[in-house]
Amino acid sequence: MRLFRGVPLLTVFLAALTVVGPASPVGAAETGPEAPGRCTRQDRVRVPGAEHHRLACLPDLTTAGLAGTPHTDMADQAGLSAKGTKNPSGVPGLQIDGYFPDDSTLNATHGWSHDAQFVIRLPDNWNGGLVVTGAPGTRRQYATDTLISDQVLAQGFAYAATDKGNTGPDFFTDGRRPGDAVAEWNRSVTELTLAAKQAVRLRYGQGPRRTYMTGISNGGYLTRWQLENRPDLYDGGVDWEGVLWTAEGPNLLTGLPVTVARTLGRADDEALLRAGFAPGSQFLWPYHEKVYWGLTQKVFRAEFDPAYDPACPGATAGSTTEQIFAPCPSDAVYDYAARPASVHRAVARIALTGRIGRPLITLHGDLDTLLPISTDSDVYARMIDARGRGALHRYYTVADGTHADGLYDAFPDRLRPILPCYRSAFTTLTAWVEHGARPPADHRVARPATGDVVNSCELTPAG
């Protein structure tokens, strides 16, 4: 993402919010032709519980083969990875696209205008495992194809991703009561995991021997929640800078109002530093001020506390670039602690506890300027320890990492992509779970003086 060097600041990010894939007809189920010797048992594969699904036998399930086709959406991945990221390719197999029953219509991918969309990819050369994820931010089911799908498919894993049941900047309009939209995210991941396991069984004649949950940002939150609340479904997970929700704070609604105040000239830089934003991250603040802070505060406040300012954002976060990213002025003085108990109960419905039931590796960049590490993963690590689950957790702080790897291209001398460290962490997790290999102790992953920081990361601490 070229943010300050010749490309309009918001162009790529807004594309990720608004661009949808090519339209395709809707039917009960659609099946593509089966290539000789490939996609065996395709005629038996179904996704239990899905209202609609279609199958395609493809020569390459990675983005190298899918870019420009209806089987992925490159615009929805915009800004999540650094230029120069090397991804594997050449993984033949079966792709299933579809949706589960749902009454909201925020996701227009494939022309379906139907939420609860998913993608399941089943490689011909299967290693017996399944990886499940949910979309980060307010993106859709193809958002992590480059970050996660390509790599795990090349390793032989089956892969499944969901749009979380509602998408886009207006996700907060889904549901009848505060917190319903985010609560649906967790149900959607559970629903997909159960269905994907059955689809794997139908495709390969047996269910997955190992199932891993993983994700970035909101997907990291989903990983935490699933390992706390549905550990029976998984063998472990990797949480990449997951969002922390606690009923009394910290959470997004305790951390972001000061950023809106600063945007409107009602707070100074020192106020952000006192709120937990990392010293040295100031060079990232202009971008986050224009793209992340105001939008994130207003849509999540509308989700959990719509009565605070019913007129902003109102029924929509906006229909233009300026409207979508503009903050609500009332959020500059939002005081979560002083809000009614009903607001805290809405957050409590989806809050985290730290009581994980399966091995979890957490990664977080020390220059994250949307989810400051001191008020997010540092706190979550302490929550896990307080629950007596520290033996199941490893926590790696990535020096010079920030929330979106695409920012590395604008600041290669100041930032480091987290993706290569995530890939190392996933390999570390599978070795931990499947072979009992103890992962390194919690530590800060330093930026190497030399080497390809875009495509390499060694989790073993130096010395």
Disulfide bonds with the S-S distance in Angstrom:
Cys39-Cys57 2.15
Cys312-Cys328 1.99
Cys421-Cys457 2.11
